[in-house]
């Protein structure tokens, strides 16, 4: 999807006096798959795209075709119009990916090559180190929440004790990331899935995570088969009207369910607990601090949604996007964009400033002091 955005195959297209945003032409995409050697022939290319349709990853722009036709028809990634339905497994995957990218991008990462019982392991960390890091980075509020998050990641096969004998604990036990999120995967891996088996039972399915299930009889855990999961990259499209709804799950405070509201309701209910005025933000001694964020946009945007006006606030942040990596959070107020004071502007104007500006976005935000 990101490569198609980079190559301009995904773009706004006009058909019968109507503009369809962020879509691609099926025939052009089949040509692209063959040219990039992602598919050996057109038949395989069609089968690959049909897999994506079957699993609700792409769809016809008007949902008039349930199958993928190698023709001049317009299709779209559901991630680009907000109709992708993430399950709990997908949310855990995205949270694990977000943490992994943040860890490997740090200057002094806790992920290191370590040795245990004369065996070297890649991407390892101590349980207590991970707990310290999660609390320090604001990913969780307490050590107890950090342990619960670590257990969820382990039970979904994202992290693992190096010898697969322990659950996740706040101790000096050694763990490592079981999934290498940066491994380049090929689309043809999708065809290895056996269509005769249920998705949840297929160990090689690229669409599901292999969960670890505790054995009540002892302290060890069942082994996890090598997973060929898709690398799901999440980002909010610059021109999208995607909004994010709240979720009661404590592990995903910034990874709620994606919804696609009707056009008439594209300004969703504010996430703010109460209205805040500019005078309140700027008054001496106000309980707000100013932060400067530098956000480098990817192929599809910066990964956040601005709403409201005078002042505007951050309505949603994509947990796998550039904004989240830069430290942006829901409910922050937008003070300036690329050096321009914007507290007096509405969200449409600020969105326009962002979309027409440079790829590297410098924003000042005001955040309530806890």
N, C-alpha and C positions, 0 to 999 in steps of 0.2 A: 504493500500500500504506500509506504513512504517513498519507495523507488519510483512508483508511478506518479506521485506528486512531484518529485524532483524532475522527472522526465516530461512533465506537462501533459501526460496522457489523461490525468485527472484534472479537470477544469470545468468552469461554468460553460454550459452548452445551450444553444437556443434551438428549439424545435416547435414548429407550428405556433409561432408567436409567443411561446412560453420559454422562460429560462430555467434550466435545471442545474443547480449548483453542484460542484464537486462530483462530476460523473465521468464515466469513460464509455467509449464505443466498444462493444464486444468484439467485433471483427479486428479492430486496431489492437486490442489487448491480446488476442490470439496471435497476431503477427509478432507482437512484442515478446511474448513467451518463447516463440520459436527463435527469434533473432537473438535473444539473450540466453538461449539454450536451457531455459527452464522447462521446456517441453520439447520432445523430439519431433512431434508432428501435431497437426491440428486436432486430431481425435483425442490425443492425450491432453492437450491444452483445454479442450472442452470438458473432459472428465475432471480435470483439476478445478476448474471454475464451478462445475456442478457441485463438487465437494463443498466449496465455500458457500454456495447457495443453500445446500442441505443443512449446513450448520449455522445459518443465519448470520453469515459474515458479509455477504453481498446480496443485493436484490435488484430487481428491475425498478427503475425510478418511479413507475406508476403501479408496481406490483401486478401488472397484467400478465406476466409470464412467470410460471413457477419453475421453469427449467432455463438453462443457459443456452442461448442460441448464438451460433457463430455468424452474426449478421450485424447490420447497422442499427442496433438497438442500444439504448442507454441503460447502463447499470451503475450502481453506486455501492461503496462500502458503507455498511450500517454505522460504522464508527464515525463516518463523516456527516451523518444526518441525525445522530443521536438515538437511533432505533436499535442499536446493538444491545441485546439483553444479557448483561453479565450475571452469571451465577455466583454463588458463594465461592466455588472453586476458582473461578476466574478472578474474583476480587482478591483472594489469597495469593494467587499467582502474581497479580499486578503489584500487591503490597510487597511481596518478596523481591520482585524485580526492581521496584523503586528503592528498597533498602540496599540491594546488591549494588546498583549503580552508584548510590550515594557513598557506599563503603569503598568501592574501588576507585572512586574519583577523589577521595580525600588525600591530603598531603601525607598524613601518617596513618594509613589504614591499619585497622586491627587484623585485617585478613593477611595471613602470612603462611609461608611454607613451614610446617612444623613436623617433627618426627615423634612417633610413639611406637614403642616396641620394635625399633629398628625399621619402621616403615614411614616413608615420607608422604605427607598429605598436602594437597593444594588448597588454597582459600580457607584456611583454618582459623578458628578463634576460640577462646575460652568462654564458657557460658557466662561467667561473671563479667568478662570484658564486654560482651555483647549487651548485657544488662546496663552496665555503666554508660555505654555509647548511646543506647536507645533513650535513656533518661536525659543525658547531656544534650542530645540533639533535639529534644522535645518531641520525639516520636511517640512517647508515652509519658504519663504523668508520674507513675510510681513503679517501683521495682516489681511489685506484684503484677501489674499490667504487662510489664516487659516479659516476665516469665510466661504469662498466658499467651502473649503474642508468639514467643519462641516455640511454645508447644504446638500452636496452630501451624506454624511454618514446618515444624518437624513432622506433624501428622499428615501434612500434605506433600511430604517428600521433597521440600525445598531445601531444608537443612537436615543434617543427620549427625549422630555421634559417629566418630571416625571408624569405630569397630562395630557400630550398630547394636550397642548393648544397653544404652541408657536413653531415657526420655530427656527433655530439656530441663536443666536445673541451674540455679544461680550459684555456680561453683566453678572450680578450676578444671572441670571436665572438658575435653577437647571435642569440638564440633567442626564441621565444614559445610560449605554450600554444595548440595548434591546436584543442583542444576547449574550449568554454566550458561548464564543468560546471553552471553556474547558469542556463543557458537553460531556460525552462519549455517542456516538450514535451507534445504532446497524444497521447492513445492512438491516435487515428485514423492517426497516422504509421505505425503497425504494418502497416496494410493496404496501404501503398505497396509492400511487399515483393512481388516477383514469385514466386509459388509454383512457377513452372516452372523456376526456376534454383536451382542449389545454393546453400545458405546462404553458404558461404565465397566464392562467386563473385559475390554480389549486392552491388554498390557502395552501394546505398541501404538495405541491411538494418539495422534498428535493433538487431539482436542481435549484430553482430560488429564488431570494430575493423578499420579499413582499414590494413593494414601497409605500411610503406615497405620496398622491396627494393632494396638497392644494385645499381647497374649496374656490373658489373666493368670496363666499358670506359672509364669516366671517374669523376670525383669527384662528379658531381651525382646526385640521387635522383629517382625517379619522383614525379610529383605525387600528391596525395591528394585523392580526391573528398570533397565535403562529407558528413560522417557524421551520420546521424540516430540516433545510439546512444541507448539508454535511459539515463537517469540512475539508476544503481543505488545505492541508499542502503542501507548495511549497518549493522545494529545487532542486538545480542543481546537478545531479548525477556526482560523481567523474570522471567516465570514459565516460561521455556524451560529444558529440560534439555540444550540444545545444548552440545556440547563441541567443542574444536578439536584436530585432530591435527597433529603436527609435519610440517615440510616441509624438504627438503634444499636447496631453492633459496635462495641467499644474498640474493636481492632481497626475499624475503617472509618475513622472520624473524617478523613479527607478522601474516601473512595466510595461515595454513595452510588445508588442505582442510576444509570443513565435513562433519561426519558426524553421523548420528543413531543413537546406540547403543540397544540394547534397554533397557527400563526396568530390568531387573535389573542392568545394567551402566552405570547413569547416572553413576557416580562413576569417571571414567576414570583411567588411570595418571597419577600425579603428574608434573609437569614438573620437579620439583626433582631435582637430582643426588643429594642425600642428605638425610635428615631433619635438621631444625634445631629445637632446643628454645628455650623462652622464656628460660631461663637463659643460653644462648649468645647470644641476641639482645641481652639487656640487660646482659651482663657488661661491666665497664669496659674500654675499649680494643678492644671487638669491632669487626670490620671492616664495620660497617653504619652507614648514615646515614639519618636520618628526613626524609621529605618530606611536605608538605601539598598535597593535590590538591583542587581545587574542580571538581566535575563537574556540569554542568547536563544533566539527562536530556532525551531527545527523546521522540517519541510512543510509542516502543516500549521504552524503557529507557535504560541507561547504557553498555552495550556492553562488559561484561566478565563473567568467570566466576570465582567464589571456590570453592576446594576446601580440603580438609584440616581441621585443627583443632588449636588449642593449640600453635603459632599457625596461623592460616589463611594461605593464600597465593593469589596471583593465578594462576589456571590458564590463562586465555586472555584476550586483549584483541582486540576487533574493530577492525581498522585504520581503518575508516571511522566509528567510533562516537565518542561524547562522551568516554569514558574515555581513548582513545588521544590525542585532541586535548589533554587535560589533562596528559598526560605519564605515564599509567599504563603499566607494563610487566609482562610475564610474570615470575614468580618473586619479585615484591615481597611482603612480609609485611604483613598488615593490622594496624595498631597501634590505630587508633580509628576510629569511625564517628560522625559528627556530635557529636564531643566525648566519646563514650563509649568507655572503654578496653575492647578486645575480644580481647586476646591469649589470654585464657583460654577463649574460646568456640569452638564448632564452626561449620562453614560454614553449616549449616542455620539456626542462630540468627542469624548475621551476615546471611545472605541475607534473613531475615525483617525484621531491623532496617532494611535498605536499602529493601526493597519497601514497608514501611509508613511510611517516613519522607518527608521533603519531596523535591520534584523536584530541588532543588539539594543535592547530596551533598558533604559535606566529609569527606575521609578522610585520615588520616595513615598512611603506609606506610613500611616500613623496607626499604632496598635495599642489597644487597651492594656494597661498594666494589671497583671493578675493580683 
